[in-house]
Amino acid sequence: MRALHEIKSGKKVKILDCNAPPGQRRRLMNLGLIPGEVIKVLRSAAFHGPILVELNGREIALGRGIASRILVEEI
């Protein structure tokens, strides 16, 4: 189990859990980032920039702070 911000570009991962406060967790759920979903890391920007993921054909940009709270496993 690793945090999303540690995953390299091009990898597919399955979301296992989210250790975020209730407000952030609700926001992630509204975006469809829930445990069990498979996402692809499209880009992990250099110098602590955002992480771009793909979920069901949609691209979602996440800050590294919230990405560090999303626990995933590589597929």
Backbone as CSV, one residue per row, in Angstrom:
resi,resn,N_x,N_y,N_z,CA_x,CA_y,CA_z,C_x,C_y,C_z
1,MET,0.852,-1.172,0.000,0.000,0.000,0.000,0.902,1.241,0.000
2,ARG,0.615,2.147,-0.932,1.401,3.377,-1.054,0.461,4.560,-1.238
3,ALA,0.993,5.743,-1.015,0.205,6.959,-1.247,0.229,7.290,-2.738
4,LEU,-0.836,7.897,-3.222,-0.966,8.209,-4.645,0.172,9.091,-5.152
5,HIS,0.653,10.011,-4.346,1.711,10.917,-4.812,3.035,10.201,-5.059
6,GLU,3.175,8.951,-4.617,4.407,8.180,-4.817,4.404,7.382,-6.120
7,ILE,3.290,7.347,-6.827,3.143,6.514,-8.018,3.663,7.256,-9.250
8,LYS,4.388,6.550,-10.101,4.950,7.118,-11.328,3.876,7.274,-12.401
9,SER,4.111,8.180,-13.316,3.202,8.405,-14.447,3.042,7.130,-15.266
10,GLY,1.831,6.915,-15.778,1.549,5.773,-16.633,1.074,4.531,-15.903
11,LYS,1.104,4.529,-14.589,0.704,3.358,-13.802,-0.784,3.390,-13.482
12,LYS,-1.384,2.199,-13.445,-2.766,2.065,-13.000,-2.750,1.593,-11.554
13,VAL,-3.661,2.151,-10.772,-3.739,1.804,-9.352,-5.193,1.644,-8.942
14,LYS,-5.383,0.908,-7.873,-6.705,0.728,-7.274,-6.711,1.495,-5.960
15,ILE,-7.743,2.305,-5.749,-7.865,3.077,-4.518,-8.290,2.141,-3.389
16,LEU,-7.535,2.173,-2.291,-7.838,1.329,-1.136,-8.533,2.104,-0.022
17,ASP,-8.050,3.326,0.240,-8.590,4.099,1.359,-8.185,5.558,1.197
18,CYS,-8.806,6.409,1.993,-8.475,7.829,2.000,-8.451,8.301,3.449
19,ASN,-7.314,8.810,3.872,-7.155,9.282,5.249,-7.319,10.797,5.331
20,ALA,-8.337,11.314,4.678,-8.568,12.765,4.633,-9.657,13.160,5.623
21,PRO,-9.678,14.438,5.997,-10.766,14.937,6.841,-12.104,14.803,6.103
22,PRO,-13.206,14.819,6.831,-14.517,14.586,6.216,-14.829,15.465,4.999
23,GLY,-14.497,16.727,5.039,-14.780,17.618,3.913,-14.025,17.227,2.653
24,GLN,-12.747,16.921,2.804,-11.936,16.503,1.658,-12.388,15.133,1.161
25,ARG,-12.713,14.268,2.077,-13.183,12.931,1.707,-14.475,13.022,0.894
26,ARG,-15.378,13.886,1.309,-16.635,14.085,0.586,-16.365,14.615,-0.821
27,ARG,-15.430,15.549,-0.940,-15.058,16.116,-2.247,-14.510,15.026,-3.165
28,LEU,-13.655,14.171,-2.631,-13.103,13.078,-3.427,-14.198,12.114,-3.863
29,MET,-15.123,11.830,-2.976,-16.230,10.936,-3.322,-17.098,11.547,-4.422
30,ASN,-17.315,12.858,-4.366,-18.086,13.534,-5.416,-17.390,13.457,-6.767
31,LEU,-16.061,13.399,-6.751,-15.286,13.265,-7.990,-15.248,11.815,-8.477
32,GLY,-15.700,10.886,-7.646,-15.682,9.472,-8.012,-14.453,8.730,-7.525
33,LEU,-13.621,9.394,-6.737,-12.408,8.777,-6.208,-12.749,8.069,-4.896
34,ILE,-13.269,6.867,-5.027,-13.717,6.090,-3.877,-12.977,4.766,-3.840
35,PRO,-12.893,4.137,-2.677,-12.231,2.836,-2.576,-12.820,1.832,-3.568
36,GLY,-11.922,1.108,-4.226,-12.328,0.112,-5.211,-12.185,0.588,-6.648
37,GLU,-12.171,1.911,-6.866,-12.030,2.455,-8.221,-10.595,2.281,-8.717
38,VAL,-10.476,2.047,-10.014,-9.165,1.949,-10.658,-8.931,3.247,-11.418
39,ILE,-7.773,3.860,-11.177,-7.411,5.102,-11.854,-6.036,4.947,-12.488
40,LYS,-5.759,5.801,-13.454,-4.444,5.812,-14.102,-3.785,7.150,-13.804
41,VAL,-2.527,7.107,-13.392,-1.763,8.325,-13.150,-1.234,8.795,-14.504
42,LEU,-1.744,9.908,-14.980,-1.325,10.435,-16.277,-0.043,11.240,-16.168
43,ARG,0.044,12.041,-15.104,1.232,12.874,-14.945,1.415,13.219,-13.485
44,SER,2.652,13.123,-13.075,3.025,13.544,-11.734,4.026,14.676,-11.923
45,ALA,3.554,15.914,-11.816,4.357,17.089,-12.143,5.583,17.205,-11.242
46,ALA,6.635,17.740,-11.824,7.885,17.945,-11.088,7.730,19.100,-10.098
47,PHE,8.647,19.178,-9.183,8.707,20.264,-8.206,7.420,20.384,-7.395
48,HIS,6.873,19.260,-7.016,5.709,19.193,-6.137,4.447,19.819,-6.737
49,GLY,4.332,19.729,-8.057,3.123,20.216,-8.734,2.006,19.207,-8.597
50,PRO,0.879,19.459,-9.255,-0.283,18.577,-9.133,-0.086,17.229,-9.811
51,ILE,-0.936,16.294,-9.434,-0.945,14.956,-10.029,-2.211,14.856,-10.871
52,LEU,-2.053,14.440,-12.117,-3.179,14.314,-13.030,-3.530,12.841,-13.159
53,VAL,-4.779,12.493,-12.847,-5.235,11.105,-12.940,-6.419,11.013,-13.890
54,GLU,-6.634,9.819,-14.410,-7.775,9.568,-15.278,-8.705,8.580,-14.590
55,LEU,-9.984,8.916,-14.583,-11.009,8.066,-13.993,-12.210,8.061,-14.926
56,ASN,-12.521,6.905,-15.475,-13.683,6.761,-16.371,-13.683,7.794,-17.497
57,GLY,-12.518,8.028,-18.099,-12.411,8.949,-19.224,-12.293,10.412,-18.850
58,ARG,-12.331,10.726,-17.560,-12.200,12.107,-17.093,-10.818,12.316,-16.505
59,GLU,-10.261,13.489,-16.728,-8.988,13.846,-16.122,-9.242,14.708,-14.888
60,ILE,-8.571,14.350,-13.796,-8.753,15.056,-12.527,-7.375,15.439,-12.009
61,ALA,-7.197,16.717,-11.679,-5.939,17.195,-11.103,-6.078,17.246,-9.586
62,LEU,-5.090,16.679,-8.913,-5.086,16.646,-7.445,-3.798,17.266,-6.929
63,GLY,-3.917,18.063,-5.892,-2.725,18.588,-5.236,-1.997,17.471,-4.507
64,ARG,-0.723,17.656,-4.291,0.075,16.610,-3.630,-0.368,16.356,-2.195
65,GLY,-0.891,17.364,-1.524,-1.352,17.178,-0.144,-2.473,16.164,-0.062
66,ILE,-3.484,16.324,-0.901,-4.597,15.378,-0.874,-4.169,14.039,-1.471
67,ALA,-3.299,14.073,-2.482,-2.831,12.820,-3.088,-2.036,11.987,-2.079
68,SER,-1.406,12.645,-1.134,-0.639,11.912,-0.116,-1.556,11.187,0.865
69,ARG,-2.837,11.544,0.886,-3.802,10.926,1.801,-4.576,9.779,1.149
70,ILE,-4.416,9.611,-0.175,-5.116,8.555,-0.894,-4.197,7.338,-0.976
71,LEU,-4.619,6.238,-0.360,-3.808,5.019,-0.339,-4.244,4.108,-1.480
72,VAL,-3.240,3.620,-2.234,-3.515,2.831,-3.432,-2.598,1.608,-3.488
73,GLU,-2.939,0.696,-4.409,-2.041,-0.406,-4.731,-1.938,-0.479,-6.242
74,GLU,-0.729,-0.747,-6.753,-0.529,-0.842,-8.192,-1.174,-2.102,-8.722
75,ILE,-1.687,-2.001,-9.951,-2.309,-3.160,-10.601,-1.315,-3.753,-11.580
